């Protein structure tokens, strides 16, 4: 239907412009610059848009300046390393997937042993605000890179990092902090549900449908397409969030898709743990599995 059309070209223009320069309205996100790189790069890969080599190299050089000499990445050049921007920076570099990108990651940094404290206290005594999903995903990346010692530290930290946040919005255009609970939060559910389906079920396999999610896939896509798209490009939320128009379902030989609108609305699949394109996950794992353990 023409009503449900992903404004692909407008979004691409918006994302490419943001990767080079953002307006002063984003000044409040100065400590989240690796996240901006990750959100934009992930959106571009979901839209199946190749990244020019010169741009990829510029991103690598910028993220290298965000990395602490002790290991880990800060929210910007010269800032203290933190688990959340480290997750975002590593994910962004894995999306780029070049030798230059992988070479930026300092796996031998001692930050991995000192940057996560049981009570959520980071280097220098500051409190660490670590959202549990990125922490879990980052944990998996570290284990794949040969650093399983972070697992126990992350398990101690997560109970202290958990927060619950209320709030509602009546439309996608409301510019409140809680508006992030709209398309972005809803679009994060398919990977989580796909993981749940991998767990043993006491009621047996028949307890979950193998062709439908536990929420209305079509309604979610209609909400994003009709309410969340800005006429000038981008979504009315954080840049890059919520562009999960095609919900992919895969389990063994079964593959089922629900795509509202025409085939041009279909996006690339995303990995249920790392939240980047699966091919990029394979490339990163293959690269780091051939490297010595730091």
LINMO-V784569 format. One record per helix or strand of 3 or more residues. SS is the DSSP state (alpha for helix, beta for strand). FROM is the first residue (numbers start at 1). LEN is the number of residues. If there is no record, write none. Layout:
# LINMO-V784569
ss->(SS/SS)
from->(FROM/FROM)
len->(LEN/LEN)
This chain:
# LINMO-V784569
ss->(alpha/alpha/alpha/alpha/alpha/alpha/alpha/alpha/alpha/alpha/alpha/alpha/alpha/alpha/beta/beta/alpha/alpha)
from->(8/24/53/83/99/111/123/132/150/177/183/189/205/217/247/254/263/278)
len->(13/23/14/14/6/4/3/13/12/5/5/8/3/11/5/5/3/12)
